[in-house]
Amino acid sequence: MNNKTKIAFSCYLIGILIIASIAIIYLFTPQLLPYQEQAIGTSWSELNSGLQTQFLSLMKVSGGGYISLAVTLTVLLLIPFRKGENWARWAIPAIGIPAILIVNYAGLTIILNTPGRPPIIAGPVAIVFFLAGLILSADIQELKADNLSQSSD
């Protein structure tokens, strides 16, 4: 793997780790996050148990979706990308960026319509890393050629 491809790999990995971090927060948070309490205008302790269960369920579903996304992108990165498959360099941002955009859209909806202020900076940062990975991996075919020449030796 040449240096540009190694940096591209690292960029993709950082984007994936950002998504995984969001997933872990949502999966393991035992109550609403502060911005969510601000958005609904009440504290966690003031919600009845039915609403608490509903909110936690939605957070777990979101976290599960994010962790599934992170695992999928990791598999693409570790197997086809490292083998030099050109389609993988496109697939990783093509899957990751729209998912991040949806999350940021939801965050912006909260910002525009409630007093809640979700931290939406992680999404644009991850997108920058995915785009950098795509640009830097433009010569991934060299990696595939290197792998083929090594396997024939």
C-alpha positions in Angstrom: 0.0 0.0 0.0 1.5 3.3 -1.0 1.6 6.3 1.4 -1.4 8.0 -0.2 -3.5 4.9 0.1 -2.4 4.5 3.7 -3.5 8.0 4.5 -6.8 7.4 2.6 -7.2 4.2 4.7 -6.7 6.3 7.9 -9.1 9.0 6.7 -11.8 6.4 6.1 -11.0 4.8 9.5 -11.4 8.2 11.3 -14.8 8.7 9.6 -15.9 5.3 10.7 -14.7 5.9 14.2 -16.7 9.1 14.4 -19.8 7.1 13.4 -19.0 4.3 15.9 -18.6 7.0 18.7 -22.1 8.3 18.0 -23.4 4.7 18.0 -21.8 4.0 21.4 -23.2 7.2 22.9 -26.8 6.3 21.7 -26.5 2.7 22.6 -25.3 3.1 26.2 -26.8 6.4 27.3 -29.3 5.6 30.1 -31.5 8.7 29.6 -32.0 11.6 27.3 -29.0 13.6 26.3 -29.1 17.3 27.5 -29.9 18.7 24.0 -32.9 16.2 23.8 -34.2 17.4 27.2 -33.9 21.0 25.9 -35.7 20.1 22.7 -38.7 18.6 24.5 -38.7 21.2 27.2 -38.6 18.8 30.2 -36.2 16.8 32.2 -35.8 13.0 32.1 -37.1 12.6 35.6 -40.3 14.4 34.7 -41.2 12.0 31.9 -43.5 9.1 32.7 -42.1 5.6 32.4 -43.8 5.0 29.0 -42.2 8.1 27.5 -38.8 7.2 29.0 -39.1 3.7 27.4 -40.1 5.1 24.1 -37.2 7.6 24.0 -34.7 5.0 25.1 -36.0 2.6 22.4 -35.6 5.2 19.7 -32.0 6.0 20.9 -31.1 2.2 20.9 -32.5 1.8 17.4 -30.5 4.8 16.2 -27.4 3.5 18.0 -27.9 0.1 16.5 -28.2 1.6 13.0 -25.0 3.6 13.5 -23.1 0.6 14.8 -24.3 -1.5 11.9 -23.2 1.2 9.5 -19.8 1.4 11.2 -19.3 -2.4 11.0 -20.3 -2.5 7.4 -17.9 0.3 6.5 -15.1 -1.4 8.5 -15.6 -4.6 6.6 -15.4 -2.7 3.3 -12.3 -1.0 4.5 -10.5 -4.1 5.8 -11.3 -6.5 3.0 -12.0 -5.1 -0.5 -10.3 -1.7 0.1 -7.1 -3.3 1.3 -7.2 -5.7 -1.6 -7.2 -2.7 -3.9 -10.8 -3.0 -5.2 -11.6 0.3 -6.8 -15.4 -0.1 -6.1 -14.6 -0.1 -2.4 -13.1 3.4 -2.5 -16.4 4.6 -3.9 -18.7 2.5 -1.7 -17.3 3.7 1.6 -18.2 7.4 1.1 -21.3 6.5 -0.9 -22.7 4.7 2.1 -21.2 6.8 4.9 -21.9 10.3 3.6 -25.7 9.9 3.0 -26.1 8.3 6.4 -24.3 11.2 8.1 -26.3 13.8 6.1 -29.5 12.2 7.4 -28.2 12.5 11.0 -27.2 16.1 10.4 -30.6 16.9 8.8 -32.3 15.6 12.0 -29.9 17.7 14.1 -30.6 20.8 12.1 -34.3 20.2 12.3 -34.0 20.1 16.1 -31.9 23.3 16.1 -34.4 25.2 13.8 -37.5 24.1 15.6 -36.7 23.7 19.3 -34.4 25.2 22.0 -32.2 22.0 21.7 -28.7 22.3 20.4 -27.4 18.9 19.3 -23.7 18.8 18.5 -23.7 18.5 14.7 -20.0 19.2 14.1 -19.0 15.4 14.0 -21.0 14.9 10.8 -19.2 17.5 8.7 -15.9 16.4 10.1 -16.6 12.7 9.1 -17.7 13.8 5.7 -14.4 15.7 5.2 -12.5 12.5 6.1 -14.6 10.4 3.8 -14.0 12.8 0.9 -10.3 13.0 1.7 -10.2 9.2 1.7 -11.9 9.1 -1.7 -9.5 11.6 -3.2 -6.4 10.1 -1.8 -7.3 6.6 -2.8 -7.5 7.6 -6.5 -4.6 5.4 -7.3 -5.9 2.3 -5.5 -5.4 0.3 -8.7 -1.7 0.4 -7.9 -2.5 -1.5 -4.7 -4.4 -4.1 -6.6 -1.5 -4.5 -9.1 0.9 -4.8 -6.2 -1.2 -7.5 -4.6 -1.5 -9.5 -7.8 2.3 -9.3 -8.4 3.0 -10.5 -4.9 0.6 -13.4 -5.2 2.2 -14.6 -8.4 5.7 -14.6 -6.9 
